[in-house]
């Protein structure tokens, strides 16, 4: 009697080779899973065995390729039985992950302030909300909704004051960003914020844009300032649109002239990290200090800290009789509104300001539209 042979179990993943034109062979995985066939090239290559060294190299390459194949099969079996790698990764500690993101931001920017500090502050509030042992496995819709409710009564760890509504909104958005980052890192599968209704989320308050009219700018031009360097830097920003950080970081080497003798700035925006080419008007050039013997790497405007600069700007504005809350960023707002009021296309203004999204520039367009409406409304009382 003939013994019936035992059928061999078909492997779901097989290691195969593909001959290349240069004589090498490329190794790839032939995956047949749930009726679908996929190929995954490993970027591993076998070379012609023309020497003992090549033979040894190929031996190690085969060993590595088989190890990858074995790992893929284990992962496939784990997923089939509910033991996905995600379930292991989901045990990652939330606060430690947030701190890791903060460190990455610091490494990229070399600055402990800004975004890096926002992540550190988020870690502080997450700890206040639910302790420091929370893992991504515990983050669900209830956790996120609870964090939103916590933020409504939370206080600043340094000042003890209640968080403003926009600060609350910022922390909510930042946690959502952290979870999205964790999804990219395959730590978790979904973002619970996507399942929270809009009315149950925090809202960002639209703050009124503070800017100066051309008459107010002229008033400041004719008003002495105790620190002329701050005055010139502010007016330079009014006519160039540069942020305080970019004005402060402006060096003489970044100021260049084209073939027609017109000045432009070739620089990298500190906020967006984008390379920018910014033409500079003659009105802005007027407020550049004398270069004298300054080198290319020397700062054009030498400022103290931002807080002290804003303090002096408020004093200067007060002396000029301007009651608006003038900060250095008001100069950038002023540049945008002046250009739009002169009917410069919004696309051009957006490029001058270096906005990544034209919707940011739309804020200024709305300001101009409101100013026009207010002006027209003044006519209503002229006729009886």
Beta strands, then each sheet from edge to edge (+ up, - down):
strand 1: 13-19
strand 2: 25-33
strand 3: 36-46
strand 4: 255-257
strand 5: 263-268
strand 6: 275-279
sheet 1: 1+ 2- 3+
sheet 2: 4+ 5- 6+
end
